[in-house]
Amino acid sequence: MEIKVPTSMYEVPLYQMLEYTELSEEIPENLKQLHAVSIFCQISMDEVRQMPLSILNKAITIISKWANEKPKFYQTFEYKGKKYGFIPNLDTLPMGEYVDLDNYLKENRDMYKVMSVLYREITIEGQGKRYDIETYKGEINEDFKELPSEICFGARVFFWSLGIDLLSYIQKSLRAVRKGQRKKSALPKNGDGWESFNYSLTEILQDLKQSVERPCISVSSGRVTKATLVNWNNQNLKKQSNEQ
């Protein structure tokens, strides 16, 4: 059997990465390894089961290496004969674009829609890294479903990192204001809601930091044994028997 194992996240189209990230969290880790090989090497689970253990474990090792690395951020990229650029200035982001981003970021399966907002075709290139992009019209680029995963996840990590910086700044500013108010006068013990708000910010920051550290669902590099494959095969046969 000959299989092609991707050696970087850039070689994996977005739709494949999303298929993997949407696997149920209830699936055992060793079974996720088999699904990873099936999805990223584009072979069936039956074909995965028939692979020699040495080849299977080598494929898992290669995949787990790049799956657990932090993706690179691409400010611009070329795709299908066109050059795309990241929004040049997020500080001037129109409300319509912000609302669409906020909605699309809620679901992994909508990442190609997120990319349609963050990246648009470059219309003018200036000196250095300056450029202008097409005006946002709310259109979704369906071709972005096949973008290299690293471009997509790198953009999301970059966007999350900006959110961390912004929330950290807000939190520090609130603390400074709170401290200044305490010096001027005694604040009411109840009703200001500052503590609960600050706690919410802290929780959001922690979630964002975890997301940046692990932008993808990790692929374990632990070795698959013959017993694992036998167990998986028995479970599969039992499932098919129950369905009949």
Secondary structure, DSSP 8 states (H G I E B T S, - for coil): ------SSGGGSBHHHHHHHHTS-TTS-HHHHHHHHHHHHHT--HHHHHTS-HHHHHHHHHHHHHHHTS-----SEEEETTEEEEE-S-GGG--HHHHHHHHHHTT-GGGHHHHHHHHEEEEEEE-STT-EEE----S---GGGGGSBHHHHHHHHHHHHHHHHHHHHHHHHHHHHHHHHHHHHS---SSS--HHHHHHHHHHHHHHHHHHHH--S---------HHHHHHHHHHHHHHHHHH-
